[in-house]
């Protein structure tokens, strides 16, 4: 196997892992604070991609600069979803939350299809033809930008959660809602903030996904959402470090493992493509982790 090709595939895996991390952290944040499982989180990624597309189309600004606007817009939408949908049913049973989020999936998919049809949308990155040369290895500049963007955002997110009053209040609410309320923390406000931040993270993932050369359509959120759920289960429910480790592991594995499988059968003289296996890798890893450690890599026993 060519070493340069392997490095390129590892970078592709890191890029994919960054998208999964942003999506999974938002999902984990909502679950950690509100204890709500939002199956419609992939649709927030889809809405974020459409927001980035239309802002870019109307403004013509560098697409990386509009990610912040898409995040703000989805953060506002997230507040409305939390206030109007999840807030009234909190505490009434997980089945209600599941059916509500499933209903939101169909609502958002059909609403976007009605407004903008089912035609695919894409953004042409100004750096799509630019590569960075490291020796004989050429890496797409967009992938490097996305990886660096994610690193900066994760540092900022960590500082917010640990150094700010709001961040500490959200962590306290996540650990014990009743104790947090007794200490004067407005837990409902923390719910609203967590859903807004989770939605904004999904918008960042959707915008970067689109800029990297992928396409947006009303049904694009399903597979990324499933993988995000796999990431948070592998990493441990409610664990942000777990989501980061699992997201990177999944992104690299689903790009490297099919390559090794194809190389292995090639040595046996068999020509076979394993590209279609890419989306199944997450579930192989999920099964292995759950068998060995049912609470996930960073999950606490007894959760």
C-alpha positions as YAML, in Angstrom:
chain: A
units: angstrom
residues:
- id: 1
  name: UNK
  ca: [0.00, 0.00, 0.00]
- id: 2
  name: UNK
  ca: [1.34, 3.42, -0.97]
- id: 3
  name: UNK
  ca: [2.23, 5.48, 2.11]
- id: 4
  name: UNK
  ca: [1.05, 8.72, 0.50]
- id: 5
  name: UNK
  ca: [-2.37, 7.23, -0.24]
- id: 6
  name: UNK
  ca: [-2.64, 6.03, 3.36]
- id: 7
  name: UNK
  ca: [-1.88, 9.53, 4.70]
- id: 8
  name: UNK
  ca: [-4.48, 11.05, 2.39]
- id: 9
  name: UNK
  ca: [-7.09, 8.57, 3.57]
- id: 10
  name: UNK
  ca: [-6.19, 9.28, 7.20]
- id: 11
  name: UNK
  ca: [-6.76, 13.00, 6.54]
- id: 12
  name: UNK
  ca: [-10.11, 12.19, 4.92]
- id: 13
  name: UNK
  ca: [-10.93, 10.18, 8.04]
- id: 14
  name: UNK
  ca: [-9.99, 13.08, 10.31]
- id: 15
  name: UNK
  ca: [-12.18, 15.40, 8.24]
- id: 16
  name: UNK
  ca: [-15.15, 13.02, 8.48]
- id: 17
  name: UNK
  ca: [-14.47, 12.57, 12.19]
- id: 18
  name: UNK
  ca: [-14.62, 16.35, 12.70]
- id: 19
  name: UNK
  ca: [-18.10, 16.46, 11.16]
- id: 20
  name: UNK
  ca: [-19.24, 13.59, 13.39]
- id: 21
  name: UNK
  ca: [-17.70, 15.26, 16.45]
- id: 22
  name: UNK
  ca: [-19.54, 18.56, 15.92]
- id: 23
  name: UNK
  ca: [-22.83, 16.75, 15.35]
- id: 24
  name: UNK
  ca: [-22.37, 14.31, 18.24]
- id: 25
  name: UNK
  ca: [-21.27, 16.95, 20.76]
- id: 26
  name: UNK
  ca: [-24.42, 18.95, 20.06]
- id: 27
  name: UNK
  ca: [-26.52, 15.82, 20.51]
- id: 28
  name: UNK
  ca: [-24.64, 14.88, 23.66]
- id: 29
  name: UNK
  ca: [-24.98, 18.38, 25.09]
- id: 30
  name: UNK
  ca: [-28.76, 18.30, 24.70]
- id: 31
  name: UNK
  ca: [-28.96, 14.84, 26.22]
- id: 32
  name: UNK
  ca: [-26.59, 15.72, 29.05]
- id: 33
  name: UNK
  ca: [-28.55, 18.79, 30.17]
- id: 34
  name: UNK
  ca: [-32.13, 17.90, 29.26]
- id: 35
  name: UNK
  ca: [-31.92, 14.07, 29.25]
- id: 36
  name: UNK
  ca: [-33.78, 14.24, 25.93]
- id: 37
  name: UNK
  ca: [-32.89, 12.07, 22.94]
- id: 38
  name: UNK
  ca: [-33.55, 14.11, 19.81]
- id: 39
  name: UNK
  ca: [-33.78, 11.80, 16.80]
- id: 40
  name: UNK
  ca: [-34.36, 14.86, 14.59]
- id: 41
  name: UNK
  ca: [-30.82, 16.13, 15.23]
- id: 42
  name: UNK
  ca: [-29.78, 15.11, 11.70]
- id: 43
  name: UNK
  ca: [-32.47, 17.42, 10.34]
- id: 44
  name: UNK
  ca: [-30.81, 20.30, 12.18]
- id: 45
  name: UNK
  ca: [-27.63, 19.46, 10.24]
- id: 46
  name: UNK
  ca: [-29.72, 19.53, 7.06]
- id: 47
  name: UNK
  ca: [-31.24, 22.91, 7.97]
- id: 48
  name: UNK
  ca: [-27.77, 24.23, 8.77]
- id: 49
  name: UNK
  ca: [-26.54, 23.14, 5.34]
- id: 50
  name: UNK
  ca: [-29.49, 24.85, 3.66]
- id: 51
  name: UNK
  ca: [-28.94, 27.98, 5.77]
- id: 52
  name: UNK
  ca: [-25.29, 28.08, 4.70]
- id: 53
  name: UNK
  ca: [-26.28, 27.53, 1.06]
- id: 54
  name: UNK
  ca: [-28.82, 30.34, 0.93]
- id: 55
  name: UNK
  ca: [-26.68, 32.82, 2.86]
- id: 56
  name: UNK
  ca: [-23.81, 32.08, 0.49]
- id: 57
  name: UNK
  ca: [-26.06, 32.30, -2.59]
- id: 58
  name: UNK
  ca: [-27.55, 35.64, -1.55]
- id: 59
  name: UNK
  ca: [-24.35, 37.24, -0.27]
- id: 60
  name: UNK
  ca: [-21.52, 35.66, -2.26]
- id: 61
  name: UNK
  ca: [-19.28, 35.91, 0.81]
- id: 62
  name: UNK
  ca: [-16.52, 33.35, 1.42]
- id: 63
  name: UNK
  ca: [-18.50, 30.27, 2.56]
- id: 64
  name: UNK
  ca: [-16.34, 29.72, 5.64]
- id: 65
  name: UNK
  ca: [-17.28, 33.18, 6.90]
- id: 66
  name: UNK
  ca: [-21.01, 32.41, 6.81]
- id: 67
  name: UNK
  ca: [-20.79, 29.41, 9.13]
- id: 68
  name: UNK
  ca: [-21.23, 31.72, 12.14]
- id: 69
  name: UNK
  ca: [-24.43, 33.20, 10.64]
- id: 70
  name: UNK
  ca: [-25.83, 29.73, 9.95]
- id: 71
  name: UNK
  ca: [-25.03, 28.73, 13.55]
- id: 72
  name: UNK
  ca: [-26.83, 31.79, 14.94]
- id: 73
  name: UNK
  ca: [-29.87, 31.13, 12.76]
- id: 74
  name: UNK
  ca: [-30.09, 27.46, 13.79]
- id: 75
  name: UNK
  ca: [-29.50, 28.42, 17.42]
- id: 76
  name: UNK
  ca: [-32.63, 30.60, 17.24]
- id: 77
  name: UNK
  ca: [-34.57, 27.78, 15.57]
- id: 78
  name: UNK
  ca: [-33.32, 25.46, 18.31]
- id: 79
  name: UNK
  ca: [-34.76, 27.77, 20.98]
- id: 80
  name: UNK
  ca: [-38.17, 27.63, 19.33]
- id: 81
  name: UNK
  ca: [-38.02, 23.83, 19.01]
- id: 82
  name: UNK
  ca: [-37.14, 23.46, 22.68]
- id: 83
  name: UNK
  ca: [-39.76, 25.94, 23.88]
- id: 84
  name: UNK
  ca: [-42.64, 24.85, 21.64]
- id: 85
  name: UNK
  ca: [-42.00, 21.12, 21.25]
- id: 86
  name: UNK
  ca: [-39.79, 19.49, 23.87]
- id: 87
  name: UNK
  ca: [-40.53, 21.74, 26.85]
- id: 88
  name: UNK
  ca: [-44.26, 20.83, 27.08]
- id: 89
  name: UNK
  ca: [-43.59, 17.07, 27.06]
- id: 90
  name: UNK
  ca: [-40.53, 16.88, 29.32]
- id: 91
  name: UNK
  ca: [-41.14, 14.41, 32.11]
- id: 92
  name: UNK
  ca: [-44.12, 12.79, 30.42]
- id: 93
  name: UNK
  ca: [-42.18, 9.73, 29.23]
- id: 94
  name: UNK
  ca: [-39.47, 8.83, 26.75]
- id: 95
  name: UNK
  ca: [-42.01, 7.45, 24.28]
- id: 96
  name: UNK
  ca: [-43.49, 10.93, 23.82]
- id: 97
  name: UNK
  ca: [-40.03, 12.38, 23.18]
- id: 98
  name: UNK
  ca: [-39.27, 9.67, 20.61]
- id: 99
  name: UNK
  ca: [-42.49, 10.16, 18.68]
- id: 100
  name: UNK
  ca: [-42.13, 13.94, 18.82]
- id: 101
  name: UNK
  ca: [-38.62, 13.83, 17.39]
- id: 102
  name: UNK
  ca: [-39.69, 11.34, 14.71]
- id: 103
  name: UNK
  ca: [-42.52, 13.70, 13.81]
- id: 104
  name: UNK
  ca: [-40.04, 16.58, 13.56]
- id: 105
  name: UNK
  ca: [-37.97, 14.54, 11.10]
- id: 106
  name: UNK
  ca: [-40.88, 14.26, 8.66]
- id: 107
  name: UNK
  ca: [-41.97, 17.84, 9.33]
- id: 108
  name: UNK
  ca: [-38.58, 19.36, 8.47]
- id: 109
  name: UNK
  ca: [-37.94, 17.05, 5.52]
- id: 110
  name: UNK
  ca: [-41.28, 17.79, 3.89]
- id: 111
  name: UNK
  ca: [-41.15, 21.50, 4.74]
- id: 112
  name: UNK
  ca: [-37.76, 21.89, 3.04]
- id: 113
  name: UNK
  ca: [-38.92, 19.82, 0.06]
- id: 114
  name: UNK
  ca: [-42.02, 22.02, -0.23]
- id: 115
  name: UNK
  ca: [-40.07, 25.28, -0.02]
- id: 116
  name: UNK
  ca: [-37.05, 24.39, -2.16]
- id: 117
  name: UNK
  ca: [-37.97, 21.10, -3.90]
- id: 118
  name: UNK
  ca: [-35.88, 17.94, -3.56]
- id: 119
  name: UNK
  ca: [-33.15, 19.22, -5.90]
- id: 120
  name: UNK
  ca: [-29.62, 18.84, -4.54]
- id: 121
  name: UNK
  ca: [-27.76, 21.97, -3.47]
- id: 122
  name: UNK
  ca: [-24.02, 22.52, -3.25]
- id: 123
  name: UNK
  ca: [-21.47, 25.22, -2.48]
- id: 124
  name: UNK
  ca: [-18.37, 25.67, -4.58]
- id: 125
  name: UNK
  ca: [-15.54, 26.30, -2.16]
- id: 126
  name: UNK
  ca: [-13.00, 28.89, -3.37]
- id: 127
  name: UNK
  ca: [-10.31, 26.41, -2.29]
- id: 128
  name: UNK
  ca: [-11.77, 23.33, -3.99]
- id: 129
  name: UNK
  ca: [-8.87, 23.07, -6.42]
- id: 130
  name: UNK
  ca: [-6.17, 23.98, -3.90]
- id: 131
  name: UNK
  ca: [-3.97, 21.35, -2.27]
- id: 132
  name: UNK
  ca: [-1.21, 21.56, 0.31]
- id: 133
  name: UNK
  ca: [1.93, 19.63, -0.58]
- id: 134
  name: UNK
  ca: [3.80, 17.80, 2.18]
- id: 135
  name: UNK
  ca: [6.65, 16.09, 0.39]
- id: 136
  name: UNK
  ca: [5.03, 13.94, -2.27]
- id: 137
  name: UNK
  ca: [1.67, 14.04, -0.48]
- id: 138
  name: UNK
  ca: [-1.03, 16.46, -1.62]
- id: 139
  name: UNK
  ca: [-3.84, 17.21, 0.83]
- id: 140
  name: UNK
  ca: [-7.03, 19.18, 0.00]
- id: 141
  name: UNK
  ca: [-6.91, 22.61, 1.64]
- id: 142
  name: UNK
  ca: [-10.63, 22.43, 2.48]
- id: 143
  name: UNK
  ca: [-10.12, 19.33, 4.62]
- id: 144
  name: UNK
  ca: [-7.26, 20.99, 6.50]
- id: 145
  name: UNK
  ca: [-9.36, 24.11, 7.10]
- id: 146
  name: UNK
  ca: [-12.24, 22.00, 8.42]
- id: 147
  name: UNK
  ca: [-9.92, 20.10, 10.78]
- id: 148
  name: UNK
  ca: [-8.39, 23.36, 12.08]
- id: 149
  name: UNK
  ca: [-11.86, 24.94, 12.41]
- id: 150
  name: UNK
  ca: [-13.02, 22.01, 14.52]
- id: 151
  name: UNK
  ca: [-9.93, 22.16, 16.75]
- id: 152
  name: UNK
  ca: [-10.42, 25.89, 17.39]
- id: 153
  name: UNK
  ca: [-14.12, 25.40, 18.04]
- id: 154
  name: UNK
  ca: [-13.54, 22.54, 20.48]
- id: 155
  name: UNK
  ca: [-11.03, 24.67, 22.43]
- id: 156
  name: UNK
  ca: [-13.53, 27.56, 22.55]
- id: 157
  name: UNK
  ca: [-16.33, 25.19, 23.59]
- id: 158
  name: UNK
  ca: [-14.17, 23.70, 26.36]
- id: 159
  name: UNK
  ca: [-13.25, 27.15, 27.66]
- id: 160
  name: UNK
  ca: [-16.92, 28.18, 27.60]
- id: 161
  name: UNK
  ca: [-18.05, 25.11, 29.55]
- id: 162
  name: UNK
  ca: [-15.30, 25.33, 32.18]
- id: 163
  name: UNK
  ca: [-14.49, 29.03, 32.54]
- id: 164
  name: UNK
  ca: [-17.80, 30.86, 32.15]
- id: 165
  name: UNK
  ca: [-20.72, 31.16, 34.54]
- id: 166
  name: UNK
  ca: [-23.20, 29.88, 31.95]
- id: 167
  name: UNK
  ca: [-20.98, 26.92, 31.12]
- id: 168
  name: UNK
  ca: [-20.62, 25.92, 34.76]
- id: 169
  name: UNK
  ca: [-24.37, 26.32, 35.25]
- id: 170
  name: UNK
  ca: [-25.01, 23.99, 32.30]
- id: 171
  name: UNK
  ca: [-22.60, 21.42, 33.73]
- id: 172
  name: UNK
  ca: [-24.29, 21.65, 37.12]
- id: 173
  name: UNK
  ca: [-27.71, 21.16, 35.51]
- id: 174
  name: UNK
  ca: [-26.36, 18.14, 33.64]
- id: 175
  name: UNK
  ca: [-25.05, 16.57, 36.85]
- id: 176
  name: UNK
  ca: [-28.11, 17.17, 39.05]
- id: 177
  name: UNK
  ca: [-31.09, 19.27, 37.97]
- id: 178
  name: UNK
  ca: [-32.69, 19.43, 41.42]
- id: 179
  name: UNK
  ca: [-29.48, 20.47, 43.17]
- id: 180
  name: UNK
  ca: [-28.80, 23.04, 40.46]
- id: 181
  name: UNK
  ca: [-32.27, 24.53, 40.90]
- id: 182
  name: UNK
  ca: [-31.74, 24.71, 44.69]
- id: 183
  name: UNK
  ca: [-28.50, 26.61, 44.06]
- id: 184
  name: UNK
  ca: [-30.43, 29.26, 42.13]
- id: 185
  name: UNK
  ca: [-29.72, 28.08, 38.59]
- id: 186
  name: UNK
  ca: [-32.61, 28.59, 36.16]
- id: 187
  name: UNK
  ca: [-32.63, 25.03, 34.79]
- id: 188
  name: UNK
  ca: [-35.24, 25.75, 32.11]
- id: 189
  name: UNK
  ca: [-33.02, 28.51, 30.79]
- id: 190
  name: UNK
  ca: [-30.14, 26.02, 30.71]
- id: 191
  name: UNK
  ca: [-32.34, 23.64, 28.71]
- id: 192
  name: UNK
  ca: [-33.02, 26.39, 26.20]
- id: 193
  name: UNK
  ca: [-29.34, 27.32, 25.97]
- id: 194
  name: UNK
  ca: [-28.22, 23.71, 25.56]
- id: 195
  name: UNK
  ca: [-30.69, 23.12, 22.72]
- id: 196
  name: UNK
  ca: [-29.60, 26.35, 21.04]
- id: 197
  name: UNK
  ca: [-25.91, 25.39, 21.29]
- id: 198
  name: UNK
  ca: [-26.61, 21.84, 20.15]
- id: 199
  name: UNK
  ca: [-28.52, 23.15, 17.14]
- id: 200
  name: UNK
  ca: [-25.72, 25.63, 16.35]
- id: 201
  name: UNK
  ca: [-23.17, 22.80, 16.42]
- id: 202
  name: UNK
  ca: [-25.33, 20.79, 14.04]
- id: 203
  name: UNK
  ca: [-25.46, 23.85, 11.74]
- id: 204
  name: UNK
  ca: [-21.65, 24.09, 11.81]
- id: 205
  name: UNK
  ca: [-21.43, 20.41, 10.87]
- id: 206
  name: UNK
  ca: [-23.95, 20.88, 8.06]
- id: 207
  name: UNK
  ca: [-22.25, 23.97, 6.68]
- id: 208
  name: UNK
  ca: [-18.79, 22.39, 6.69]
- id: 209
  name: UNK
  ca: [-20.23, 19.21, 5.17]
- id: 210
  name: UNK
  ca: [-21.63, 21.24, 2.27]
- id: 211
  name: UNK
  ca: [-18.50, 23.35, 1.76]
- id: 212
  name: UNK
  ca: [-16.33, 20.23, 1.62]
- id: 213
  name: UNK
  ca: [-17.99, 19.15, -1.61]
- id: 214
  name: UNK
  ca: [-20.97, 17.16, -0.36]
- id: 215
  name: UNK
  ca: [-24.51, 17.93, -1.48]
- id: 216
  name: UNK
  ca: [-27.57, 19.01, 0.49]
- id: 217
  name: UNK
  ca: [-31.08, 17.67, 0.04]
- id: 218
  name: UNK
  ca: [-34.07, 17.36, 2.39]
- id: 219
  name: UNK
  ca: [-33.13, 13.79, 3.34]
- id: 220
  name: UNK
  ca: [-29.40, 14.21, 3.92]
- id: 221
  name: UNK
  ca: [-29.59, 14.16, 7.73]
- id: 222
  name: UNK
  ca: [-30.52, 10.51, 8.28]
- id: 223
  name: UNK
  ca: [-27.14, 8.76, 7.90]
- id: 224
  name: UNK
  ca: [-25.10, 11.46, 9.75]
- id: 225
  name: UNK
  ca: [-27.63, 11.36, 12.61]
- id: 226
  name: UNK
  ca: [-27.37, 7.57, 12.91]
- id: 227
  name: UNK
  ca: [-23.58, 7.86, 12.99]
- id: 228
  name: UNK
  ca: [-23.78, 10.63, 15.59]
- id: 229
  name: UNK
  ca: [-25.87, 8.34, 17.82]
- id: 230
  name: UNK
  ca: [-23.29, 5.59, 17.29]
- id: 231
  name: UNK
  ca: [-20.55, 8.05, 18.28]
- id: 232
  name: UNK
  ca: [-22.18, 9.10, 21.56]
- id: 233
  name: UNK
  ca: [-22.99, 5.49, 22.49]
- id: 234
  name: UNK
  ca: [-19.43, 4.37, 21.70]
- id: 235
  name: UNK
  ca: [-17.95, 7.33, 23.60]
- id: 236
  name: UNK
  ca: [-20.43, 7.17, 26.48]
- id: 237
  name: UNK
  ca: [-23.73, 9.02, 26.87]
- id: 238
  name: UNK
  ca: [-23.17, 12.56, 28.09]
- id: 239
  name: UNK
  ca: [-19.37, 12.43, 27.69]
- id: 240
  name: UNK
  ca: [-17.89, 15.19, 25.53]
- id: 241
  name: UNK
  ca: [-14.34, 13.66, 25.54]
- id: 242
  name: UNK
  ca: [-15.95, 10.36, 24.61]
- id: 243
  name: UNK
  ca: [-17.69, 11.97, 21.63]
- id: 244
  name: UNK
  ca: [-14.39, 13.43, 20.43]
- id: 245
  name: UNK
  ca: [-12.48, 10.14, 20.70]
- id: 246
  name: UNK
  ca: [-15.32, 8.09, 19.18]
- id: 247
  name: UNK
  ca: [-15.89, 10.59, 16.36]
- id: 248
  name: UNK
  ca: [-12.24, 10.54, 15.32]
- id: 249
  name: UNK
  ca: [-12.10, 6.75, 15.65]
- id: 250
  name: UNK
  ca: [-15.18, 6.31, 13.50]
- id: 251
  name: UNK
  ca: [-14.07, 8.83, 10.86]
- id: 252
  name: UNK
  ca: [-10.66, 7.19, 10.46]
- id: 253
  name: UNK
  ca: [-11.97, 3.61, 10.68]
- id: 254
  name: UNK
  ca: [-14.65, 3.99, 8.02]
- id: 255
  name: UNK
  ca: [-12.04, 5.32, 5.57]
- id: 256
  name: UNK
  ca: [-9.09, 3.07, 6.45]
- id: 257
  name: UNK
  ca: [-10.79, -0.28, 7.10]
- id: 258
  name: UNK
  ca: [-12.35, -0.65, 3.60]
- id: 259
  name: UNK
  ca: [-8.92, 0.17, 2.11]
- id: 260
  name: UNK
  ca: [-7.22, -2.56, 4.14]
- id: 261
  name: UNK
  ca: [-9.97, -5.04, 3.31]
- id: 262
  name: UNK
  ca: [-9.61, -4.28, -0.40]
- id: 263
  name: UNK
  ca: [-5.82, -4.60, -0.21]
- id: 264
  name: UNK
  ca: [-6.12, -7.91, 1.65]
- id: 265
  name: UNK
  ca: [-8.45, -9.55, -0.88]
- id: 266
  name: UNK
  ca: [-6.23, -8.09, -3.63]
- id: 267
  name: UNK
  ca: [-3.33, -10.13, -2.25]
- id: 268
  name: UNK
  ca: [-5.53, -13.21, -2.62]
- id: 269
  name: UNK
  ca: [-6.06, -12.36, -6.27]
- id: 270
  name: UNK
  ca: [-9.69, -11.32, -5.81]
- id: 271
  name: UNK
  ca: [-11.02, -8.04, -7.19]
- id: 272
  name: UNK
  ca: [-13.68, -6.67, -4.86]
- id: 273
  name: UNK
  ca: [-14.74, -3.18, -3.78]
- id: 274
  name: UNK
  ca: [-15.55, -2.49, -0.13]
- id: 275
  name: UNK
  ca: [-16.66, 1.11, -0.60]
- id: 276
  name: UNK
  ca: [-20.25, 0.19, 0.25]
- id: 277
  name: UNK
  ca: [-19.07, -1.08, 3.63]
- id: 278
  name: UNK
  ca: [-18.14, 2.43, 4.73]
- id: 279
  name: UNK
  ca: [-21.46, 3.15, 6.44]
- id: 280
  name: UNK
  ca: [-21.48, -0.21, 8.23]
- id: 281
  name: UNK
  ca: [-18.15, 0.31, 10.02]
- id: 282
  name: UNK
  ca: [-19.82, 2.44, 12.71]
- id: 283
  name: UNK
  ca: [-22.07, -0.43, 13.72]
- id: 284
  name: UNK
  ca: [-19.25, -2.98, 13.81]
- id: 285
  name: UNK
  ca: [-17.36, -0.69, 16.20]
- id: 286
  name: UNK
  ca: [-20.58, -0.06, 18.16]
- id: 287
  name: UNK
  ca: [-21.21, -3.79, 18.64]
- id: 288
  name: UNK
  ca: [-17.61, -4.44, 19.73]
- id: 289
  name: UNK
  ca: [-17.62, -1.57, 22.24]
- id: 290
  name: UNK
  ca: [-21.03, -2.52, 23.70]
- id: 291
  name: UNK
  ca: [-19.93, -6.14, 24.15]
- id: 292
  name: UNK
  ca: [-16.70, -5.14, 25.89]
- id: 293
  name: UNK
  ca: [-17.95, -2.03, 27.72]
- id: 294
  name: UNK
  ca: [-21.74, -1.53, 27.59]
- id: 295
  name: UNK
  ca: [-21.55, 2.00, 29.04]
- id: 296
  name: UNK
  ca: [-19.21, 3.20, 26.28]
- id: 297
  name: UNK
  ca: [-15.53, 4.15, 26.39]
- id: 298
  name: UNK
  ca: [-15.98, 7.07, 28.80]
- id: 299
  name: UNK
  ca: [-19.32, 6.07, 30.28]
- id: 300
  name: UNK
  ca: [-19.60, 5.56, 34.01]
- id: 301
  name: UNK
  ca: [-20.68, 2.22, 35.36]
- id: 302
  name: UNK
  ca: [-24.22, 2.23, 36.66]
- id: 303
  name: UNK
  ca: [-25.45, 4.88, 34.22]
...
